[in-house]
């Protein structure tokens, strides 16, 4: 059985979610932290909880508002025959149109037969499971045994129980029909008999105390039918199914490392469940090295009978999956949306390669599309400067810096990320109008994308050397001089074409020399990588205390960018 639709109301961080799923086996939920990715997995698990005693609390209600019921509805397809029978849930069958991703209460011939399970929790905290449809809105109880048969398993941070034969675990479902309770009861009786056989030695002191207790009983008129003695109480030592656990020799496998346990559980969940399974894998990367993440994802991809719901914050996981497996989760005031990453705009822009090269951007809330590495490094340095002034960093605001790799790629990337539900800002040079023109800038702004282009058709380097105080200009040149492979003096002299002292400290401020330095920095790539762009801001950080500089183009646009990061 596989999930076709998920609807959640008033559950934890989710005020409302209505997600129609395409026909697929892998759904990797990504996005910034606290967007309710893990809550979606928990909602699925609760809807098919294999035991009757689901424990809930007021904190499970959205904002703890217990007056509004928790309602989780999950529609499942690829049903087993007995689920469709009239004496079970056949009267509540609905139709699912895979092409339009729509649920129909009256199924037609071309529809897949599906059932909708609804879990409701009111303020009394009592869970109620039913299978319902609009024709029969009250539904019929969804029995514990049938919830168990859907085979929903969560692999989370705490998975020791899953390596035992406790009710609802994958191991229990793999076990052939056998009276485990009788087996464990016999083990309890054997333990009692073994202790009794060694009574003269092992229970000598205990029996002495029992004999004194018998004397007291007789004196008080308490009847004694045989003789008091110490013995195991079968009710107290009764082994439960959960006490039977998987071992490697004499070592319980619950002592394996976290990553190894989770990999093993994923394999057990897949193995031998003939009716399929739905596996929920929260934070897939926990405890795993990159090479084991690769192996685990290969295992998941080869499983054609199961359906997997994953969450991750790992670029490694994203790089191993395809764009068709990824779904971005956005949450705003409890309204949660799940958007597929394979939107047309991003696919047209080599989505798979972009995910592998810029995975971090897909895990954020806000994306700054930078023209190149210089801009990325410069903004990283500016972020550090602001943090040093007591501001919260870009990371706190969910901002990721994305290297577009050229002006010609800016527009398509910005539009694609906007389409995927991210807040988007663009930082670009003004010297490549054929690749990124004022018309492009206007079009992006019309779509709600903030755009910052340096004035006078200048690049970042040329604009900076026009705007910076002279002391910071010289600091920039000296920084470039210590970079191996750069001939800074020759770079500038070739652009200046006037006599120039070899001692940079003796250079005097002039418009022509500023222009020559900017051209040299741009053409010779003084700061053309992220690290050097970052160091550049460190070298000129004193400029941000200069009142005159703060009115210049670079400083004002950086301030606007920071305001966008803080408040959008």
LOMAR-478071 format. One line per field, with one value per residue (C-alpha): residue number from 1; residue in three letters; x, y, z. Coordinates in steps of 0.05 Angstrom, whole numbers. Example, Ala and Ser with C-alpha at 12.3 -4.5 7.8 and 13.67 -1.06 7.14 Angstrom:
num = c(1:2)
residu = c(ALA:SER)
x = c(246:273)
y = c(-90:-21)
z = c(156:143)
END
This chain:
num = c(1:2:3:4:5:6:7:8:9:10:11:12:13:14:15:16:17:18:19:20:21:22:23:24:25:26:27:28:29:30:31:32:33:34:35:36:37:38:39:40:41:42:43:44:45:46:47:48:49:50:51:52:53:54:55:56:57:58:59:60:61:62:63:64:65:66:67:68:69:70:71:72:73:74:75:76:77:78:79:80:81:82:83:84:85:86:87:88:89:90:91:92:93:94:95:96:97:98:99:100:101:102:103:104:105:106:107:108:109:110:111:112:113:114:115:116:117:118:119:120:121:122:123:124:125:126:127:128:129:130:131:132:133:134:135:136:137:138:139:140:141:142:143:144:145:146:147:148:149:150:151:152:153:154:155:156:157:158:159:160:161:162:163:164:165:166:167:168:169:170:171:172:173:174:175:176:177:178:179:180:181:182:183:184:185:186:187:188:189:190:191:192:193:194:195:196:197:198:199:200:201:202:203:204:205:206:207:208:209:210:211:212:213:214:215:216:217:218:219:220:221:222:223:224:225:226:227:228:229:230:231:232:233:234:235:236:237:238:239:240:241:242:243:244:245:246:247:248:249:250:251:252:253:254:255:256:257:258:259:260:261:262:263:264:265:266:267:268:269:270:271:272:273:274:275:276:277:278:279:280:281:282:283:284:285:286:287:288:289:290:291:292:293:294:295:296:297:298:299:300:301:302:303:304:305:306:307:308:309:310:311:312:313:314:315:316:317:318:319:320:321:322:323:324:325:326:327:328:329:330:331:332:333:334:335:336:337:338:339:340:341:342:343:344:345:346:347:348:349:350:351:352:353:354:355:356:357:358:359:360:361:362:363:364:365:366:367:368:369:370:371:372:373:374:375:376:377:378:379:380:381:382:383:384:385:386:387:388:389:390:391:392:393:394:395:396:397:398:399:400:401:402:403:404:405:406:407:408:409:410:411:412:413:414:415:416:417:418:419:420:421:422:423:424:425:426:427:428:429:430:431:432:433:434:435:436:437:438:439:440:441:442:443:444:445:446:447:448:449:450:451:452:453:454:455:456:457:458:459:460:461:462:463:464:465:466:467:468:469:470:471:472:473:474:475:476:477:478:479:480:481:482:483:484:485:486:487:488:489:490:491:492:493:494:495:496:497:498:499:500:501:502:503:504:505:506:507:508:509:510:511:512:513:514:515:516:517:518:519:520:521:522:523:524:525:526:527:528:529:530:531:532:533:534:535:536:537:538:539:540:541:542:543:544:545:546:547:548:549:550:551:552:553:554:555:556:557:558:559:560:561:562:563:564:565:566:567:568)
residu = c(UNK:UNK:UNK:UNK:UNK:UNK:UNK:UNK:UNK:UNK:UNK:UNK:UNK:UNK:UNK:UNK:UNK:UNK:UNK:UNK:UNK:UNK:UNK:UNK:UNK:UNK:UNK:UNK:UNK:UNK:UNK:UNK:UNK:UNK:UNK:UNK:UNK:UNK:UNK:UNK:UNK:UNK:UNK:UNK:UNK:UNK:UNK:UNK:UNK:UNK:UNK:UNK:UNK:UNK:UNK:UNK:UNK:UNK:UNK:UNK:UNK:UNK:UNK:UNK:UNK:UNK:UNK:UNK:UNK:UNK:UNK:UNK:UNK:UNK:UNK:UNK:UNK:UNK:UNK:UNK:UNK:UNK:UNK:UNK:UNK:UNK:UNK:UNK:UNK:UNK:UNK:UNK:UNK:UNK:UNK:UNK:UNK:UNK:UNK:UNK:UNK:UNK:UNK:UNK:UNK:UNK:UNK:UNK:UNK:UNK:UNK:UNK:UNK:UNK:UNK:UNK:UNK:UNK:UNK:UNK:UNK:UNK:UNK:UNK:UNK:UNK:UNK:UNK:UNK:UNK:UNK:UNK:UNK:UNK:UNK:UNK:UNK:UNK:UNK:UNK:UNK:UNK:UNK:UNK:UNK:UNK:UNK:UNK:UNK:UNK:UNK:UNK:UNK:UNK:UNK:UNK:UNK:UNK:UNK:UNK:UNK:UNK:UNK:UNK:UNK:UNK:UNK:UNK:UNK:UNK:UNK:UNK:UNK:UNK:UNK:UNK:UNK:UNK:UNK:UNK:UNK:UNK:UNK:UNK:UNK:UNK:UNK:UNK:UNK:UNK:UNK:UNK:UNK:UNK:UNK:UNK:UNK:UNK:UNK:UNK:UNK:UNK:UNK:UNK:UNK:UNK:UNK:UNK:UNK:UNK:UNK:UNK:UNK:UNK:UNK:UNK:UNK:UNK:UNK:UNK:UNK:UNK:UNK:UNK:UNK:UNK:UNK:UNK:UNK:UNK:UNK:UNK:UNK:UNK:UNK:UNK:UNK:UNK:UNK:UNK:UNK:UNK:UNK:UNK:UNK:UNK:UNK:UNK:UNK:UNK:UNK:UNK:UNK:UNK:UNK:UNK:UNK:UNK:UNK:UNK:UNK:UNK:UNK:UNK:UNK:UNK:UNK:UNK:UNK:UNK:UNK:UNK:UNK:UNK:UNK:UNK:UNK:UNK:UNK:UNK:UNK:UNK:UNK:UNK:UNK:UNK:UNK:UNK:UNK:UNK:UNK:UNK:UNK:UNK:UNK:UNK:UNK:UNK:UNK:UNK:UNK:UNK:UNK:UNK:UNK:UNK:UNK:UNK:UNK:UNK:UNK:UNK:UNK:UNK:UNK:UNK:UNK:UNK:UNK:UNK:UNK:UNK:UNK:UNK:UNK:UNK:UNK:UNK:UNK:UNK:UNK:UNK:UNK:UNK:UNK:UNK:UNK:UNK:UNK:UNK:UNK:UNK:UNK:UNK:UNK:UNK:UNK:UNK:UNK:UNK:UNK:UNK:UNK:UNK:UNK:UNK:UNK:UNK:UNK:UNK:UNK:UNK:UNK:UNK:UNK:UNK:UNK:UNK:UNK:UNK:UNK:UNK:UNK:UNK:UNK:UNK:UNK:UNK:UNK:UNK:UNK:UNK:UNK:UNK:UNK:UNK:UNK:UNK:UNK:UNK:UNK:UNK:UNK:UNK:UNK:UNK:UNK:UNK:UNK:UNK:UNK:UNK:UNK:UNK:UNK:UNK:UNK:UNK:UNK:UNK:UNK:UNK:UNK:UNK:UNK:UNK:UNK:UNK:UNK:UNK:UNK:UNK:UNK:UNK:UNK:UNK:UNK:UNK:UNK:UNK:UNK:UNK:UNK:UNK:UNK:UNK:UNK:UNK:UNK:UNK:UNK:UNK:UNK:UNK:UNK:UNK:UNK:UNK:UNK:UNK:UNK:UNK:UNK:UNK:UNK:UNK:UNK:UNK:UNK:UNK:UNK:UNK:UNK:UNK:UNK:UNK:UNK:UNK:UNK:UNK:UNK:UNK:UNK:UNK:UNK:UNK:UNK:UNK:UNK:UNK:UNK:UNK:UNK:UNK:UNK:UNK:UNK:UNK:UNK:UNK:UNK:UNK:UNK:UNK:UNK:UNK:UNK:UNK:UNK:UNK:UNK:UNK:UNK:UNK:UNK:UNK:UNK:UNK:UNK:UNK:UNK:UNK:UNK:UNK:UNK:UNK:UNK:UNK:UNK:UNK:UNK:UNK:UNK:UNK:UNK:UNK:UNK:UNK:UNK:UNK:UNK:UNK:UNK:UNK:UNK:UNK:UNK:UNK:UNK:UNK:UNK:UNK:UNK:UNK:UNK:UNK:UNK:UNK:UNK:UNK:UNK:UNK:UNK:UNK:UNK:UNK:UNK:UNK:UNK:UNK:UNK:UNK:UNK:UNK:UNK:UNK:UNK:UNK)
x = c(0:24:4:-31:-54:-39:-82:-63:-98:-76:-20:42:73:22:-40:-59:-29:-62:-12:-30:27:50:59:129:167:216:196:254:229:278:277:297:293:226:186:150:184:190:119:93:129:100:30:37:62:5:-47:-24:-1:2:-18:-81:-46:-22:-1:-14:-10:-33:32:13:-41:-21:0:-30:-100:-138:-206:-187:-183:-123:-145:-98:-124:-81:-106:-74:-74:-48:-97:-99:-160:-188:-185:-231:-281:-351:-347:-287:-277:-305:-365:-316:-273:-256:-223:-154:-136:-61:-58:-93:-74:-147:-188:-259:-310:-345:-291:-294:-264:-200:-188:-145:-186:-163:-183:-178:-158:-175:-144:-180:-157:-201:-185:-197:-133:-167:-147:-201:-184:-236:-239:-288:-314:-362:-418:-407:-375:-377:-337:-321:-267:-198:-176:-108:-92:-106:-64:-8:-16:-1:70:89:157:194:269:286:340:316:308:328:256:255:309:263:200:155:85:86:161:188:219:151:120:176:164:124:60:82:58:112:73:73:147:165:119:156:222:196:176:245:279:236:252:327:328:288:338:395:354:398:456:428:365:389:386:322:287:309:273:213:212:210:154:116:122:95:37:18:21:-25:-74:-56:-67:-6:-24:46:110:135:196:229:211:206:138:118:75:135:185:137:178:143:150:191:242:261:314:362:433:500:524:512:515:447:446:417:489:509:526:467:482:491:425:388:417:399:328:319:339:294:235:245:259:203:143:105:49:100:117:119:185:194:267:278:345:372:445:450:508:528:591:582:600:548:496:510:501:437:405:423:388:326:325:327:266:206:155:165:149:199:190:256:278:348:392:451:479:507:438:413:471:456:382:351:312:249:257:260:203:212:171:153:116:86:45:29:6:51:63:101:129:164:234:226:190:199:241:293:293:307:368:402:369:407:474:451:429:496:536:492:455:459:412:356:361:350:291:320:368:415:433:503:533:599:646:671:601:591:657:644:575:604:654:599:559:619:626:553:558:617:572:522:474:445:480:452:445:398:352:356:396:439:488:485:539:503:568:557:509:473:448:421:351:333:360:324:258:265:278:221:176:198:173:239:249:299:347:397:465:497:548:524:577:545:479:477:473:434:400:357:297:315:321:253:221:249:226:157:157:174:249:295:351:415:459:519:508:543:548:606:629:636:711:706:648:684:747:704:667:718:757:828:857:813:834:907:889:856:917:963:917:922:998:1004:966:1013:1015:991:1035:993:1040:1047:972:958:1015:991:923:947:1000:1032:1092:1075:1116:1130:1113:1037:1036:1060:1004:960:885:861:802:848:886:821:797:863:861:789:805:867:829:774:816:869:821:848:787:757:742:701:759:792:726:715:785:774:716:759:812:763:717:738:702:634:649:660:598:616:624:557:524:559:527:560:544:472:458:490:445:384:405:414:345:315:350:325:253:228)
y = c(0:70:140:185:245:275:326:352:402:429:379:408:460:447:489:463:421:392:352:312:264:243:169:159:116:167:233:271:331:389:462:504:480:484:478:417:363:315:331:306:240:235:249:190:146:166:153:80:71:-5:-3:19:61:123:173:246:311:383:401:357:408:468:523:478:500:437:467:454:379:346:316:274:244:198:168:102:64:-3:-35:-108:-147:-156:-81:-73:-126:-104:-136:-92:-23:-34:12:69:63:128:144:174:206:200:248:306:286:292:252:234:207:167:124:116:61:99:117:79:52:85:90:151:140:195:202:251:273:319:353:287:262:198:179:155:120:112:98:146:178:234:183:156:215:180:123:55:41:28:-31:-38:-101:-66:-6:-54:-86:-21:-31:40:43:103:103:160:180:127:60:8:-18:-33:-85:-126:-166:-114:-105:-67:-72:-96:-157:-177:-172:-216:-271:-331:-347:-375:-367:-321:-310:-384:-389:-333:-360:-426:-389:-357:-425:-453:-396:-411:-486:-473:-429:-480:-535:-496:-475:-503:-459:-398:-387:-408:-339:-321:-385:-370:-303:-339:-388:-330:-299:-365:-365:-295:-314:-373:-330:-279:-332:-327:-395:-432:-489:-516:-478:-408:-404:-354:-364:-326:-294:-312:-250:-207:-241:-251:-238:-195:-199:-134:-169:-215:-175:-185:-204:-213:-273:-251:-176:-141:-103:-43:-30:-17:54:99:98:23:12:57:24:-45:-24:3:-64:-103:-58:-75:-149:-199:-153:-180:-129:-73:-21:54:73:140:161:223:259:205:227:219:174:159:175:200:133:97:149:132:58:68:111:59:7:52:65:-9:-24:-23:-49:4:78:122:190:220:285:313:374:341:365:295:264:316:302:227:236:263:326:284:257:326:365:432:445:517:539:607:617:543:540:487:476:420:439:390:411:391:455:474:535:496:436:482:507:440:426:362:396:456:412:377:442:486:438:485:535:484:475:548:596:655:653:708:694:723:733:700:676:747:768:705:717:791:778:725:776:828:777:767:842:850:794:830:890:849:831:762:725:706:635:658:688:626:660:621:651:619:627:633:624:682:739:699:649:698:709:636:616:672:656:582:591:640:589:538:583:614:687:710:768:782:815:829:870:925:914:855:881:831:775:811:874:929:895:830:869:901:833:801:858:850:778:800:789:840:861:900:920:966:1034:1065:997:976:910:899:912:975:1001:987:1024:1084:1083:1062:1112:1117:1081:1020:1024:1018:961:924:931:906:846:829:835:777:730:682:689:761:817:873:931:912:901:972:1005:975:1006:1073:1088:1142:1141:1101:1090:1017:1032:1025:1065:1127:1125:1187:1189:1208:1189:1161:1117:1092:1073:1038:999:977:955:918:882:862:840:804:770:796:772:721:667:661:661:723:759:744:768:832:854:840:886:943:933:1000:1034:1017:1066:1121:1165:1185:1114:1094:1140:1108:1058:995:1011:1031:969:924:958:944:871:864:894:843:786:809:826:788)
z = c(0:-17:2:-48:-6:62:98:167:212:280:292:326:279:224:225:156:101:39:-3:-64:-79:-149:-163:-135:-85:-56:-24:7:46:48:69:128:200:236:172:199:158:216:237:170:182:252:226:178:234:279:225:221:293:303:376:412:465:426:479:464:502:497:463:403:386:343:392:447:428:450:430:357:342:311:245:203:138:96:31:10:-56:-82:-34:-16:-37:32:46:-14:7:26:94:110:77:7:19:32:-30:-66:-132:-145:-211:-218:-277:-244:-172:-151:-102:-123:-74:-129:-163:-238:-282:-297:-223:-174:-115:-51:22:66:139:188:257:303:371:413:479:516:482:459:388:341:275:220:146:115:51:37:25:95:133:201:173:204:256:226:268:301:262:196:215:229:160:125:151:168:203:230:232:278:327:377:343:395:401:327:336:380:367:400:371:305:292:225:259:287:217:189:239:215:253:320:392:417:481:496:479:528:582:578:584:648:676:658:695:757:755:746:808:848:831:863:923:980:957:921:962:1031:1063:1027:1052:1123:1118:1088:1147:1197:1157:1162:1237:1241:1196:1240:1303:1270:1246:1172:1140:1114:1067:1054:1071:1057:1011:964:891:826:814:744:739:756:710:653:590:539:464:465:509:452:414:357:378:345:384:456:440:430:364:401:420:348:328:310:235:233:270:223:160:188:204:134:106:154:136:63:71:67:73:14:17:15:67:80:112:147:153:195:186:141:148:224:244:172:134:62:32:74:56:-17:-3:36:-18:-70:-27:-22:-97:-113:-70:-116:-65:-12:-8:29:62:81:114:110:122:88:21:13:13:-38:-84:-84:-99:-164:-171:-179:-108:-74:-44:-11:53:69:131:145:208:209:136:106:32:-2:-70:-118:-137:-209:-230:-303:-289:-251:-297:-355:-318:-307:-241:-225:-233:-193:-135:-134:-138:-93:-48:11:-23:-25:50:66:69:30:-28:-51:-124:-133:-201:-182:-129:-114:-93:-51:-14:-6:25:70:95:104:144:191:197:217:267:298:306:346:289:277:220:152:178:233:181:137:82:34:-16:-85:-138:-205:-244:-290:-307:-361:-309:-257:-284:-294:-226:-190:-224:-209:-135:-130:-163:-111:-56:-32:-17:-70:-77:-133:-128:-196:-232:-278:-333:-370:-396:-453:-401:-347:-371:-339:-371:-335:-270:-280:-296:-233:-190:-219:-192:-121:-127:-96:-144:-129:-187:-178:-210:-270:-304:-259:-232:-157:-159:-200:-159:-93:-113:-132:-65:-12:30:5:66:49:-24:-3:46:-12:-57:-1:10:-64:-61:-12:-58:-93:-168:-172:-198:-168:-182:-255:-261:-237:-275:-341:-330:-302:-356:-314:-268:-206:-142:-127:-54:-51:14:-24:-74:-73:-82:-152:-197:-250:-201:-170:-240:-256:-191:-203:-274:-251:-195:-243:-302:-262:-214:-149:-110:-158:-108:-45:5:-24:-28:45:64:24:68:130:102:89:149:179:120:151:207:156:149:78:55:84:33:-26:-74:-46:27:14:-27:26:78:35:26:102:114:65:101:169:151:90)
END
